């Protein structure tokens, strides 16, 4: 029976983890800081709720648009470079085969074995350009990130993160203390979760995210207080 290839690693190139993590963090920090600013300026609970929902919608669409454009542009650039490589292989296969052999030599293969491996791979044109893409461009042409996945992950993650600070006001709470506690727990929890995914200390990751979020909220609260006092 032929040996089976088993994958023992998580998907780290699917294009969803980075925008999702960034989206949750950005939603939490930016909307909590936004609400801290308007609270510092003396806004009513209704005004705070409306501001929070507006910040959620604007931020989610902005994040999704930015992620889609960024990933789509990167994908288009990658495909353009792959097209150049395919043309070079078709135009001058011998030179490209020697170039691939040199790559394998630089990685420790003997010159003879490197030439044999390159020659074997170049027997099939479809295999050859895929190998060149991986070795020369550092990308897997069969596993490029999807701009739609990145945009959708970013949109949903930001919306979830941004909803947490405004949720108490939507539920009728007039005290900002409830929002502060809920947001603090969410900041610590998401920081700890991300740290756990990357095998770092959850306590450190949670505390770091909590401190950064609290600093952003404190600064905007101070600015809101100063502006509110100046215009009142």
Z-matrix of the N, CA and C atoms (Angstrom, degrees):
N
C 1 1.461
C 2 1.529 1 108.53
N 3 1.360 2 117.84 1 137.13
C 4 1.456 3 119.50 2 178.11
C 5 1.514 4 111.19 3 -68.29
N 6 1.317 5 114.51 4 148.70
C 7 1.464 6 119.38 5 179.17
C 8 1.524 7 109.69 6 -68.79
N 9 1.324 8 116.12 7 145.65
C 10 1.449 9 121.53 8 179.30
C 11 1.521 10 110.17 9 -100.66
N 12 1.322 11 115.75 10 145.13
C 13 1.449 12 121.38 11 178.65
C 14 1.523 13 108.60 12 -92.59
N 15 1.306 14 115.60 13 116.56
C 16 1.459 15 120.95 14 -179.13
C 17 1.521 16 109.51 15 -105.98
N 18 1.331 17 115.68 16 135.39
C 19 1.459 18 120.45 17 176.71
C 20 1.527 19 109.11 18 -93.92
N 21 1.336 20 115.28 19 124.97
C 22 1.459 21 120.49 20 -179.21
C 23 1.521 22 111.86 21 -110.40
N 24 1.305 23 118.15 22 7.04
C 25 1.457 24 121.41 23 -176.66
C 26 1.519 25 110.30 24 -120.25
N 27 1.337 26 114.31 25 154.51
C 28 1.454 27 119.28 26 176.00
C 29 1.522 28 110.14 27 -76.63
N 30 1.345 29 114.82 28 159.09
C 31 1.466 30 120.83 29 178.69
C 32 1.516 31 108.60 30 -72.66
N 33 1.334 32 117.36 31 115.28
C 34 1.467 33 121.57 32 -179.07
C 35 1.518 34 111.38 33 -111.97
N 36 1.328 35 118.08 34 3.61
C 37 1.462 36 120.65 35 -178.15
C 38 1.519 37 112.42 36 -124.64
N 39 1.326 38 117.78 37 12.65
C 40 1.454 39 120.27 38 -175.63
C 41 1.513 40 114.72 39 -72.78
N 42 1.315 41 117.84 40 -13.16
C 43 1.448 42 120.56 41 175.48
C 44 1.516 43 114.83 42 86.53
N 45 1.352 44 119.02 43 9.05
C 46 1.454 45 119.91 44 -177.83
C 47 1.521 46 112.44 45 -110.50
N 48 1.326 47 118.79 46 -30.69
C 49 1.456 48 120.38 47 -172.37
C 50 1.524 49 112.17 48 -67.21
N 51 1.335 50 117.23 49 -48.15
C 52 1.462 51 119.62 50 -177.41
C 53 1.527 52 112.24 51 -61.75
N 54 1.363 53 118.84 52 -51.31
C 55 1.459 54 117.65 53 179.33
C 56 1.521 55 113.54 54 -65.20
N 57 1.340 56 117.73 55 -32.26
C 58 1.461 57 120.08 56 179.00
C 59 1.523 58 110.95 57 -66.86
N 60 1.329 59 116.03 58 -47.85
C 61 1.464 60 120.09 59 179.39
C 62 1.520 61 110.47 60 -63.50
N 63 1.320 62 115.77 61 -47.62
C 64 1.455 63 120.04 62 179.72
C 65 1.519 64 111.11 63 -62.25
N 66 1.334 65 116.96 64 -38.47
C 67 1.450 66 120.77 65 -179.48
C 68 1.517 67 112.71 66 -64.47
N 69 1.339 68 117.38 67 -45.94
C 70 1.470 69 120.42 68 178.90
C 71 1.518 70 110.61 69 -61.86
N 72 1.326 71 116.16 70 -48.36
C 73 1.462 72 120.36 71 -178.99
C 74 1.521 73 111.01 72 -61.46
N 75 1.327 74 115.89 73 -45.73
C 76 1.460 75 119.85 74 -178.33
C 77 1.520 76 110.83 75 -65.48
N 78 1.333 77 117.10 76 -40.31
C 79 1.459 78 120.05 77 178.39
C 80 1.508 79 112.06 78 -62.00
N 81 1.317 80 116.42 79 -44.92
C 82 1.457 81 120.87 80 179.27
C 83 1.528 82 111.72 81 -63.09
N 84 1.331 83 114.90 82 -52.80
C 85 1.458 84 119.17 83 -173.65
C 86 1.522 85 111.46 84 -69.12
N 87 1.333 86 117.47 85 -48.52
C 88 1.463 87 119.50 86 -174.91
C 89 1.522 88 112.13 87 -67.48
N 90 1.336 89 117.94 88 -42.25
C 91 1.457 90 118.30 89 -177.96
C 92 1.522 91 111.89 90 -74.97
N 93 1.332 92 117.73 91 -35.61
C 94 1.466 93 118.86 92 176.10
C 95 1.525 94 110.51 93 -66.19
N 96 1.337 95 116.46 94 -38.11
C 97 1.456 96 119.20 95 176.84
C 98 1.528 97 110.73 96 -67.41
N 99 1.335 98 116.77 97 -40.30
C 100 1.460 99 120.46 98 177.58
C 101 1.522 100 111.07 99 -60.30
N 102 1.318 101 116.93 100 -46.65
C 103 1.456 102 120.86 101 -179.67
C 104 1.521 103 111.37 102 -67.11
N 105 1.319 104 116.81 103 -35.90
C 106 1.472 105 119.51 104 176.61
C 107 1.519 106 110.69 105 -61.96
N 108 1.321 107 116.27 106 -37.34
C 109 1.457 108 120.00 107 179.25
C 110 1.519 109 112.39 108 -65.53
N 111 1.335 110 117.47 109 -45.19
C 112 1.468 111 119.42 110 -178.63
C 113 1.529 112 111.01 111 -73.47
N 114 1.336 113 116.70 112 -31.56
C 115 1.465 114 119.24 113 174.68
C 116 1.523 115 109.77 114 -65.14
N 117 1.334 116 115.61 115 -42.80
C 118 1.459 117 119.15 116 177.31
C 119 1.510 118 112.62 117 -62.54
N 120 1.320 119 116.62 118 -28.88
C 121 1.461 120 120.83 119 178.36
C 122 1.511 121 113.65 120 -81.29
N 123 1.330 122 117.48 121 -1.43
C 124 1.459 123 121.09 122 176.42
C 125 1.504 124 114.70 123 89.65
N 126 1.325 125 119.41 124 22.61
C 127 1.464 126 121.54 125 -179.17
C 128 1.526 127 110.40 126 -70.70
N 129 1.312 128 115.52 127 151.56
C 130 1.459 129 121.22 128 177.50
C 131 1.526 130 110.25 129 -75.03
N 132 1.349 131 117.67 130 161.45
C 133 1.472 132 119.63 131 177.94
C 134 1.522 133 112.99 132 -56.03
N 135 1.336 134 117.27 133 -36.53
C 136 1.473 135 119.42 134 178.33
C 137 1.522 136 110.83 135 -65.28
N 138 1.320 137 116.37 136 -43.60
C 139 1.465 138 120.36 137 178.66
C 140 1.520 139 110.92 138 -64.17
N 141 1.324 140 116.56 139 -37.04
C 142 1.467 141 120.44 140 178.15
C 143 1.520 142 110.35 141 -64.20
N 144 1.341 143 117.23 142 -42.67
C 145 1.462 144 121.20 143 -179.80
C 146 1.520 145 111.08 144 -64.05
N 147 1.339 146 116.41 145 -44.22
C 148 1.462 147 120.01 146 179.38
C 149 1.524 148 110.36 147 -64.21
N 150 1.319 149 116.59 148 -42.38
C 151 1.468 150 120.24 149 178.61
C 152 1.524 151 111.06 150 -62.23
N 153 1.330 152 116.12 151 -40.80
C 154 1.463 153 120.00 152 -179.76
C 155 1.514 154 112.42 153 -65.07
N 156 1.336 155 117.10 154 -41.24
C 157 1.467 156 120.02 155 178.28
C 158 1.527 157 111.25 156 -67.53
N 159 1.333 158 115.76 157 -38.79
C 160 1.459 159 118.77 158 177.38
C 161 1.527 160 110.54 159 -64.30
N 162 1.330 161 116.50 160 -41.39
C 163 1.463 162 120.12 161 177.65
C 164 1.515 163 111.96 162 -64.30
N 165 1.334 164 116.20 163 -36.80
C 166 1.474 165 120.57 164 178.03
C 167 1.528 166 110.59 165 -63.17
N 168 1.338 167 116.09 166 -50.69
C 169 1.462 168 119.59 167 -176.94
C 170 1.524 169 111.56 168 -64.65
N 171 1.325 170 116.22 169 -47.55
C 172 1.464 171 119.88 170 -178.35
C 173 1.519 172 111.44 171 -63.23
N 174 1.318 173 116.36 172 -44.30
C 175 1.463 174 119.67 173 -178.51
C 176 1.517 175 112.82 174 -67.21
N 177 1.335 176 116.90 175 -40.65
C 178 1.468 177 120.18 176 -179.13
C 179 1.514 178 111.47 177 -63.53
N 180 1.331 179 116.66 178 -45.79
C 181 1.460 180 119.71 179 179.17
C 182 1.532 181 111.29 180 -67.19
N 183 1.324 182 116.10 181 -37.86
C 184 1.467 183 119.31 182 178.76
C 185 1.521 184 111.12 183 -64.79
N 186 1.326 185 116.56 184 -43.91
C 187 1.458 186 120.55 185 179.65
C 188 1.522 187 110.98 186 -63.83
N 189 1.336 188 116.59 187 -44.52
C 190 1.463 189 120.17 188 -178.71
C 191 1.520 190 111.08 189 -63.58
N 192 1.328 191 115.90 190 -43.10
C 193 1.462 192 119.68 191 179.57
C 194 1.521 193 111.33 192 -63.48
N 195 1.326 194 115.62 193 -44.90
C 196 1.457 195 119.41 194 179.89
C 197 1.516 196 112.94 195 -63.51
N 198 1.341 197 116.73 196 -42.20
C 199 1.460 198 120.48 197 179.41
C 200 1.520 199 111.23 198 -65.62
N 201 1.344 200 116.74 199 -42.80
C 202 1.458 201 119.38 200 -179.34
C 203 1.528 202 110.37 201 -62.18
N 204 1.322 203 116.22 202 -47.97
C 205 1.461 204 119.78 203 -178.69
C 206 1.520 205 111.49 204 -63.38
N 207 1.322 206 116.51 205 -41.75
C 208 1.459 207 120.56 206 -178.51
C 209 1.521 208 111.89 207 -64.62
N 210 1.338 209 116.70 208 -50.34
C 211 1.462 210 120.58 209 -177.22
C 212 1.527 211 110.85 210 -69.77
N 213 1.340 212 116.98 211 -38.11
C 214 1.465 213 119.63 212 178.96
C 215 1.525 214 110.79 213 -64.53
N 216 1.332 215 116.88 214 -41.67
C 217 1.468 216 120.44 215 179.06
C 218 1.523 217 110.90 216 -64.63
N 219 1.332 218 115.63 217 -41.83
C 220 1.471 219 119.21 218 178.47
C 221 1.524 220 110.45 219 -64.27
N 222 1.318 221 116.79 220 -41.08
C 223 1.464 222 120.36 221 179.58
C 224 1.528 223 111.16 222 -65.10
N 225 1.345 224 116.63 223 -42.37
C 226 1.466 225 120.32 224 179.03
C 227 1.518 226 111.87 225 -64.00
N 228 1.328 227 116.35 226 -39.78
C 229 1.465 228 120.22 227 177.67
C 230 1.526 229 110.50 228 -64.54
N 231 1.324 230 116.30 229 -42.04
C 232 1.461 231 120.59 230 178.76
C 233 1.523 232 111.38 231 -62.39
N 234 1.327 233 117.01 232 -44.86
C 235 1.454 234 120.58 233 -179.89
C 236 1.531 235 111.36 234 -65.01
N 237 1.335 236 116.78 235 -34.63
C 238 1.464 237 120.03 236 177.52
C 239 1.520 238 110.85 237 -65.57
N 240 1.330 239 117.12 238 -41.58
C 241 1.458 240 120.78 239 178.50
C 242 1.530 241 111.37 240 -68.32
N 243 1.323 242 116.68 241 -36.17
C 244 1.465 243 120.13 242 176.39
C 245 1.525 244 110.22 243 -64.57
N 246 1.342 245 116.44 244 -39.80
C 247 1.468 246 120.07 245 177.74
C 248 1.520 247 111.19 246 -61.41
N 249 1.329 248 116.75 247 -39.12
C 250 1.475 249 120.76 248 176.71
C 251 1.524 250 110.26 249 -62.64
N 252 1.326 251 115.95 250 -42.97
C 253 1.462 252 120.31 251 -179.27
C 254 1.524 253 111.11 252 -65.40
N 255 1.306 254 117.57 253 -39.00
C 256 1.469 255 120.63 254 179.11
C 257 1.534 256 110.71 255 -65.02
N 258 1.326 257 116.47 256 -39.21
C 259 1.463 258 119.76 257 177.72
C 260 1.526 259 111.47 258 -64.62
N 261 1.330 260 116.10 259 -40.09
C 262 1.454 261 119.98 260 179.46
C 263 1.527 262 111.28 261 -64.73
N 264 1.319 263 116.76 262 -39.30
C 265 1.466 264 120.42 263 179.02
C 266 1.522 265 110.42 264 -66.20
N 267 1.337 266 116.23 265 -40.52
C 268 1.461 267 119.58 266 179.43
C 269 1.527 268 111.97 267 -69.56
N 270 1.347 269 116.54 268 -34.14
C 271 1.462 270 121.02 269 -176.20
C 272 1.532 271 111.59 270 -79.58
N 273 1.314 272 116.31 271 -40.75
C 274 1.468 273 119.88 272 -174.86
C 275 1.528 274 109.84 273 -141.73
N 276 1.322 275 117.58 274 71.99
C 277 1.464 276 120.55 275 -174.81
C 278 1.525 277 113.61 276 -63.20
N 279 1.343 278 117.41 277 -33.72
C 280 1.464 279 119.40 278 -178.98
C 281 1.519 280 111.71 279 -64.18
N 282 1.321 281 115.88 280 -45.08
C 283 1.463 282 119.57 281 179.60
C 284 1.525 283 111.08 282 -64.25
N 285 1.318 284 117.14 283 -40.45
C 286 1.459 285 120.29 284 179.82
C 287 1.527 286 111.08 285 -67.95
N 288 1.335 287 116.10 286 -33.98
C 289 1.461 288 119.37 287 176.97
C 290 1.522 289 110.57 288 -66.57
N 291 1.339 290 116.80 289 -41.23
C 292 1.468 291 119.88 290 177.08
C 293 1.530 292 110.65 291 -64.38
N 294 1.306 293 115.79 292 -38.15
C 295 1.469 294 120.13 293 179.15
C 296 1.529 295 110.77 294 -63.46
N 297 1.321 296 116.84 295 -41.31
C 298 1.460 297 120.63 296 178.34
C 299 1.519 298 110.63 297 -66.48
N 300 1.337 299 116.70 298 -38.21
C 301 1.467 300 120.01 299 177.66
C 302 1.525 301 110.62 300 -62.45
N 303 1.322 302 117.27 301 -39.08
C 304 1.471 303 120.53 302 177.78
C 305 1.523 304 111.66 303 -64.63
N 306 1.326 305 116.18 304 -35.23
C 307 1.466 306 119.57 305 176.84
C 308 1.521 307 110.36 306 -61.70
N 309 1.332 308 116.69 307 -44.19
C 310 1.458 309 120.40 308 -179.08
C 311 1.530 310 111.56 309 -70.80
N 312 1.330 311 116.08 310 -32.23
C 313 1.461 312 118.92 311 174.20
C 314 1.522 313 110.59 312 -62.10
N 315 1.329 314 116.68 313 -42.44
C 316 1.464 315 120.51 314 -179.31
C 317 1.519 316 112.33 315 -65.25
N 318 1.333 317 115.98 316 -16.59
C 319 1.461 318 120.20 317 179.94
C 320 1.522 319 112.57 318 -100.05
N 321 1.323 320 116.11 319 8.91
C 322 1.452 321 119.28 320 171.63
C 323 1.502 322 117.37 321 111.47
N 324 1.335 323 118.90 322 -5.20
C 325 1.460 324 120.27 323 178.17
C 326 1.525 325 109.75 324 -77.19
N 327 1.305 326 115.30 325 150.88
C 328 1.456 327 119.20 326 174.91
C 329 1.529 328 108.88 327 -69.31
N 330 1.333 329 118.68 328 153.12
C 331 1.463 330 120.19 329 -179.18
C 332 1.523 331 113.23 330 -53.98
N 333 1.335 332 116.62 331 -40.80
C 334 1.465 333 119.35 332 -178.73
C 335 1.523 334 111.36 333 -65.97
N 336 1.342 335 116.69 334 -45.92
C 337 1.458 336 119.88 335 -179.73
C 338 1.526 337 110.97 336 -67.17
N 339 1.329 338 116.88 337 -37.38
C 340 1.464 339 120.29 338 178.66
C 341 1.517 340 110.74 339 -61.69
N 342 1.344 341 117.11 340 -41.54
C 343 1.462 342 120.43 341 178.26
C 344 1.523 343 111.28 342 -65.69
N 345 1.332 344 116.35 343 -38.92
C 346 1.464 345 119.96 344 179.13
C 347 1.532 346 111.53 345 -64.49
N 348 1.341 347 115.68 346 -43.62
C 349 1.471 348 119.67 347 -179.89
C 350 1.525 349 110.45 348 -64.82
N 351 1.329 350 116.63 349 -46.04
C 352 1.462 351 120.37 350 179.27
C 353 1.522 352 111.32 351 -61.43
N 354 1.341 353 116.61 352 -41.67
C 355 1.452 354 120.12 353 178.97
C 356 1.510 355 112.40 354 -64.45
N 357 1.323 356 116.17 355 -40.05
C 358 1.463 357 119.83 356 178.87
C 359 1.527 358 110.75 357 -64.21
N 360 1.326 359 116.88 358 -43.30
C 361 1.459 360 120.66 359 -179.14
C 362 1.524 361 112.09 360 -67.33
N 363 1.339 362 116.73 361 -31.57
C 364 1.458 363 120.32 362 -177.47
C 365 1.525 364 113.16 363 -81.41
N 366 1.318 365 117.49 364 -0.29
C 367 1.463 366 119.29 365 175.88
C 368 1.524 367 111.45 366 -67.72
N 369 1.317 368 116.53 367 -26.03
C 370 1.465 369 121.77 368 179.02
C 371 1.520 370 107.98 369 -118.30
N 372 1.326 371 116.74 370 117.52
C 373 1.453 372 120.89 371 -176.91
C 374 1.518 373 113.53 372 -60.61
N 375 1.345 374 117.01 373 -37.20
C 376 1.458 375 120.35 374 179.94
C 377 1.523 376 111.16 375 -66.56
N 378 1.313 377 116.04 376 -38.83
C 379 1.462 378 119.92 377 176.88
C 380 1.521 379 110.14 378 -68.41
N 381 1.320 380 116.59 379 -40.80
C 382 1.466 381 121.20 380 -175.32
C 383 1.521 382 112.27 381 -59.84
N 384 1.334 383 118.09 382 -49.72
C 385 1.467 384 118.27 383 -175.92
C 386 1.519 385 111.92 384 -69.52
N 387 1.322 386 116.76 385 -30.40
C 388 1.463 387 119.08 386 176.61
C 389 1.528 388 111.13 387 -67.98
N 390 1.331 389 115.93 388 -39.84
C 391 1.461 390 119.76 389 177.96
C 392 1.525 391 110.28 390 -65.77
N 393 1.310 392 117.33 391 -43.32
C 394 1.464 393 120.67 392 178.68
C 395 1.523 394 110.94 393 -62.57
N 396 1.323 395 117.43 394 -37.10
C 397 1.463 396 120.25 395 178.38
C 398 1.517 397 110.85 396 -63.51
N 399 1.326 398 116.07 397 -41.20
C 400 1.463 399 119.26 398 -179.98
C 401 1.526 400 111.56 399 -71.20
N 402 1.332 401 116.84 400 -42.43
C 403 1.458 402 120.29 401 -174.28
C 404 1.527 403 112.52 402 -78.77
N 405 1.318 404 117.96 403 -37.24
C 406 1.462 405 120.57 404 -174.80
C 407 1.523 406 112.94 405 -96.07
N 408 1.332 407 116.87 406 -38.56
C 409 1.471 408 120.22 407 -178.10
C 410 1.522 409 112.59 408 -96.26
N 411 1.334 410 116.24 409 -16.80
C 412 1.460 411 119.28 410 179.96
C 413 1.522 412 113.91 411 73.12
N 414 1.336 413 117.80 412 26.56
C 415 1.463 414 121.08 413 -180.00
C 416 1.528 415 109.47 414 -129.06
N 417 1.320 416 114.25 415 153.88
C 418 1.458 417 120.10 416 174.75
C 419 1.524 418 107.88 417 -100.59
N 420 1.328 419 118.87 418 108.28
C 421 1.470 420 120.39 419 -176.09
C 422 1.517 421 113.51 420 -63.82
N 423 1.320 422 117.65 421 -17.49
C 424 1.459 423 121.08 422 179.15
C 425 1.525 424 112.81 423 -94.28
N 426 1.329 425 116.91 424 1.82
C 427 1.466 426 120.05 425 -177.30
C 428 1.523 427 110.45 426 -142.93
N 429 1.322 428 116.42 427 47.41
C 430 1.458 429 120.53 428 178.11
C 431 1.530 430 109.68 429 -78.55
N 432 1.343 431 117.85 430 143.50
C 433 1.465 432 120.06 431 -179.68
C 434 1.522 433 111.95 432 -64.29
N 435 1.318 434 115.66 433 145.27
C 436 1.466 435 121.71 434 -179.72
C 437 1.526 436 110.44 435 -91.81
N 438 1.337 437 118.44 436 128.21
C 439 1.465 438 119.68 437 177.37
C 440 1.522 439 112.41 438 -64.37
N 441 1.348 440 117.39 439 -31.24
C 442 1.459 441 120.00 440 179.44
C 443 1.531 442 111.10 441 -70.14
N 444 1.320 443 116.48 442 -39.13
C 445 1.469 444 120.15 443 176.99
C 446 1.522 445 110.18 444 -64.61
N 447 1.323 446 116.40 445 -44.12
C 448 1.458 447 120.58 446 179.54
C 449 1.523 448 111.19 447 -62.64
N 450 1.343 449 116.69 448 -44.50
C 451 1.463 450 120.59 449 -179.05
C 452 1.524 451 111.52 450 -66.13
N 453 1.337 452 116.41 451 -45.06
C 454 1.458 453 119.79 452 -179.98
C 455 1.515 454 112.29 453 -64.49
N 456 1.328 455 117.32 454 -42.58
C 457 1.460 456 121.08 455 178.76
C 458 1.514 457 110.79 456 -62.69
N 459 1.328 458 115.82 457 -43.06
C 460 1.456 459 120.49 458 -179.45
C 461 1.523 460 111.42 459 -65.10
N 462 1.333 461 116.68 460 -44.63
C 463 1.464 462 120.82 461 -179.16
C 464 1.528 463 111.06 462 -60.48
N 465 1.325 464 116.68 463 -52.24
C 466 1.461 465 120.52 464 -176.71
C 467 1.524 466 111.48 465 -65.69
N 468 1.318 467 116.51 466 -41.38
C 469 1.458 468 119.98 467 -178.08
C 470 1.527 469 111.19 468 -66.18
N 471 1.336 470 116.25 469 -43.71
C 472 1.463 471 118.87 470 178.53
C 473 1.524 472 110.53 471 -62.64
N 474 1.343 473 116.74 472 -43.47
C 475 1.461 474 120.16 473 -179.26
C 476 1.527 475 111.44 474 -60.14
N 477 1.324 476 116.79 475 -41.57
C 478 1.467 477 120.59 476 179.12
C 479 1.525 478 110.34 477 -65.27
N 480 1.335 479 115.75 478 -46.86
C 481 1.461 480 118.92 479 -179.91
C 482 1.514 481 112.48 480 -63.95
N 483 1.340 482 117.58 481 -41.32
C 484 1.460 483 121.16 482 -177.49
C 485 1.526 484 112.19 483 -73.17
N 486 1.328 485 117.65 484 -23.50
C 487 1.461 486 120.91 485 -179.27
C 488 1.527 487 111.83 486 -70.99
N 489 1.316 488 117.15 487 -31.60
C 490 1.472 489 120.68 488 -173.58
C 491 1.521 490 112.85 489 -60.22
N 492 1.351 491 120.86 490 -48.33
C 493 1.469 492 119.00 491 -179.18
C 494 1.525 493 113.89 492 -65.29
N 495 1.342 494 117.50 493 -30.38
C 496 1.461 495 120.14 494 -176.43
C 497 1.519 496 112.82 495 -90.97
N 498 1.321 497 117.24 496 -12.80
C 499 1.463 498 121.18 497 -175.54
C 500 1.532 499 113.19 498 -57.94
N 501 1.332 500 120.14 499 -45.03
C 502 1.471 501 118.43 500 179.25
C 503 1.528 502 113.29 501 -58.25
N 504 1.335 503 117.75 502 -37.69
C 505 1.456 504 120.32 503 179.57
C 506 1.528 505 111.14 504 -69.44
N 507 1.331 506 116.76 505 -34.13
C 508 1.461 507 119.98 506 176.92
C 509 1.527 508 111.43 507 -68.66
N 510 1.333 509 116.20 508 -27.56
C 511 1.465 510 120.74 509 -179.67
C 512 1.524 511 112.47 510 -87.86
N 513 1.326 512 117.28 511 0.98
C 514 1.468 513 120.52 512 174.89
C 515 1.501 514 115.83 513 102.27
N 516 1.332 515 119.02 514 -0.06
C 517 1.455 516 120.61 515 177.66
C 518 1.527 517 109.43 516 -73.64
N 519 1.313 518 116.22 517 132.49
C 520 1.462 519 120.20 518 179.14
C 521 1.515 520 112.55 519 -99.34
N 522 1.326 521 116.87 520 -16.45
C 523 1.463 522 120.64 521 -179.16
C 524 1.528 523 110.00 522 -85.18
N 525 1.320 524 115.04 523 137.05
C 526 1.462 525 120.08 524 179.85
C 527 1.526 526 111.80 525 -76.61
N 528 1.329 527 115.88 526 -13.07
C 529 1.472 528 119.85 527 -177.72
C 530 1.530 529 110.58 528 -62.48
N 531 1.312 530 117.00 529 -41.42
C 532 1.465 531 120.66 530 -179.58
C 533 1.523 532 110.34 531 -61.12
N 534 1.329 533 116.28 532 -43.89
C 535 1.465 534 120.32 533 178.92
C 536 1.523 535 111.30 534 -64.68
N 537 1.331 536 116.76 535 -38.15
C 538 1.469 537 120.39 536 179.90
C 539 1.524 538 110.51 537 -64.29
N 540 1.333 539 116.53 538 -45.95
C 541 1.472 540 120.61 539 -178.70
C 542 1.526 541 110.45 540 -64.59
N 543 1.339 542 116.44 541 -45.72
C 544 1.465 543 120.13 542 -178.46
C 545 1.525 544 110.87 543 -64.05
N 546 1.330 545 116.39 544 -42.76
C 547 1.455 546 119.87 545 179.83
C 548 1.515 547 111.16 546 -66.88
N 549 1.331 548 117.07 547 -39.81
C 550 1.465 549 120.40 548 178.03
C 551 1.519 550 112.32 549 -61.49
N 552 1.336 551 115.89 550 -43.39
C 553 1.463 552 119.56 551 177.74
C 554 1.526 553 111.27 552 -63.76
N 555 1.343 554 116.13 553 -39.67
C 556 1.469 555 119.65 554 179.43
C 557 1.518 556 111.60 555 -67.01
N 558 1.325 557 116.95 556 -41.04
C 559 1.463 558 120.37 557 177.86
C 560 1.529 559 110.86 558 -61.72
N 561 1.315 560 115.78 559 -46.60
C 562 1.470 561 119.02 560 179.74
C 563 1.526 562 110.68 561 -65.03
N 564 1.336 563 116.84 562 -42.43
C 565 1.459 564 120.33 563 -178.05
C 566 1.513 565 113.01 564 -64.67
N 567 1.328 566 117.38 565 -44.53
C 568 1.462 567 119.42 566 179.42
C 569 1.522 568 111.67 567 -68.08
N 570 1.324 569 116.33 568 -38.85
C 571 1.467 570 119.03 569 176.44
C 572 1.512 571 112.04 570 -62.24
N 573 1.333 572 116.33 571 -41.32
C 574 1.465 573 120.37 572 178.38
C 575 1.525 574 111.16 573 -67.74
N 576 1.337 575 117.10 574 -38.47
C 577 1.460 576 120.62 575 -179.98
C 578 1.517 577 111.18 576 -64.12
N 579 1.331 578 116.87 577 -46.35
C 580 1.459 579 120.63 578 179.01
C 581 1.514 580 110.73 579 -62.94
N 582 1.325 581 117.10 580 -41.21
C 583 1.459 582 120.13 581 178.19
C 584 1.519 583 111.11 582 -62.10
N 585 1.342 584 116.60 583 -37.93
C 586 1.456 585 119.72 584 177.62
C 587 1.513 586 112.56 585 -65.46
N 588 1.338 587 117.25 586 -36.83
C 589 1.459 588 120.56 587 177.74
C 590 1.513 589 112.35 588 -65.48
N 591 1.318 590 116.54 589 -30.43
C 592 1.463 591 121.06 590 -178.66
C 593 1.522 592 112.06 591 -100.63
N 594 1.322 593 117.52 592 13.59
C 595 1.472 594 125.26 593 176.83
C 596 1.525 595 112.87 594 63.39
N 597 1.338 596 117.84 595 22.08
C 598 1.455 597 120.49 596 173.88
C 599 1.527 598 109.51 597 -94.11
N 600 1.313 599 116.41 598 174.91
C 601 1.458 600 120.71 599 -177.47
C 602 1.527 601 110.51 600 -68.49
N 603 1.339 602 118.73 601 120.29
C 604 1.470 603 120.27 602 177.69
C 605 1.521 604 112.64 603 -60.51
N 606 1.333 605 116.85 604 -35.97
C 607 1.460 606 120.09 605 179.74
C 608 1.519 607 111.14 606 -63.84
N 609 1.319 608 116.07 607 -44.90
C 610 1.467 609 119.96 608 178.72
C 611 1.524 610 110.93 609 -65.72
N 612 1.346 611 117.06 610 -45.52
C 613 1.456 612 120.41 611 -179.35
C 614 1.514 613 112.28 612 -61.51
N 615 1.343 614 116.43 613 -42.54
C 616 1.456 615 119.76 614 179.18
C 617 1.512 616 112.39 615 -66.88
N 618 1.334 617 116.43 616 -43.75
C 619 1.459 618 120.07 617 -180.00
C 620 1.523 619 111.30 618 -65.10
N 621 1.305 620 117.12 619 -40.24
C 622 1.464 621 120.38 620 179.54
C 623 1.522 622 111.01 621 -61.73
N 624 1.336 623 116.75 622 -45.83
C 625 1.457 624 119.26 623 -179.21
C 626 1.522 625 111.31 624 -67.20
N 627 1.323 626 116.88 625 -35.57
C 628 1.460 627 120.84 626 178.85
C 629 1.523 628 110.84 627 -65.05
N 630 1.317 629 116.84 628 -43.63
C 631 1.469 630 120.95 629 -179.97
C 632 1.526 631 111.06 630 -64.55
N 633 1.335 632 116.76 631 -44.38
C 634 1.462 633 119.87 632 -179.80
C 635 1.522 634 111.61 633 -64.21
N 636 1.322 635 116.93 634 -43.90
C 637 1.459 636 120.18 635 178.53
C 638 1.514 637 112.34 636 -64.87
N 639 1.339 638 116.49 637 -40.76
C 640 1.465 639 120.27 638 179.03
C 641 1.528 640 111.26 639 -65.54
N 642 1.314 641 116.98 640 -37.34
C 643 1.464 642 120.27 641 178.54
C 644 1.520 643 110.92 642 -64.49
N 645 1.352 644 116.71 643 -43.75
C 646 1.466 645 120.20 644 178.91
C 647 1.523 646 111.04 645 -62.73
N 648 1.338 647 117.28 646 -43.09
C 649 1.464 648 120.91 647 179.78
C 650 1.522 649 111.45 648 -66.10
N 651 1.331 650 116.70 649 -38.86
C 652 1.471 651 120.23 650 -179.37
C 653 1.522 652 111.42 651 -64.70
N 654 1.330 653 116.01 652 -41.59
C 655 1.471 654 119.70 653 179.92
C 656 1.522 655 110.85 654 -64.10
N 657 1.332 656 116.88 655 -47.68
C 658 1.467 657 119.24 656 -178.51
C 659 1.529 658 111.62 657 -69.28
N 660 1.327 659 117.08 658 -31.85
C 661 1.468 660 119.44 659 175.29
C 662 1.527 661 109.99 660 -63.37
N 663 1.335 662 115.93 661 -42.87
C 664 1.467 663 119.63 662 177.73
C 665 1.515 664 112.02 663 -62.30
N 666 1.344 665 116.28 664 -42.93
C 667 1.470 666 119.77 665 178.43
C 668 1.524 667 110.30 666 -63.71
N 669 1.323 668 117.12 667 -43.53
C 670 1.472 669 120.55 668 178.70
C 671 1.517 670 111.85 669 -61.47
N 672 1.331 671 116.51 670 -39.80
C 673 1.464 672 120.19 671 178.42
C 674 1.507 673 111.66 672 -63.40
N 675 1.339 674 115.96 673 -44.86
C 676 1.458 675 119.93 674 179.95
C 677 1.529 676 112.02 675 -64.74
N 678 1.336 677 116.15 676 -44.88
C 679 1.461 678 119.72 677 179.55
C 680 1.521 679 111.23 678 -65.76
N 681 1.334 680 116.18 679 -41.56
C 682 1.471 681 120.12 680 179.15
C 683 1.523 682 111.96 681 -61.70
N 684 1.321 683 116.28 682 -40.77
C 685 1.457 684 120.09 683 178.11
C 686 1.524 685 112.14 684 -67.96
N 687 1.330 686 115.62 685 -33.35
C 688 1.467 687 119.62 686 -177.00
C 689 1.524 688 112.20 687 -73.94
N 690 1.330 689 117.83 688 -33.86
C 691 1.460 690 120.51 689 -175.31
C 692 1.514 691 112.60 690 -95.74
N 693 1.319 692 117.27 691 -7.69
C 694 1.460 693 119.69 692 -178.27
C 695 1.519 694 111.39 693 -83.95
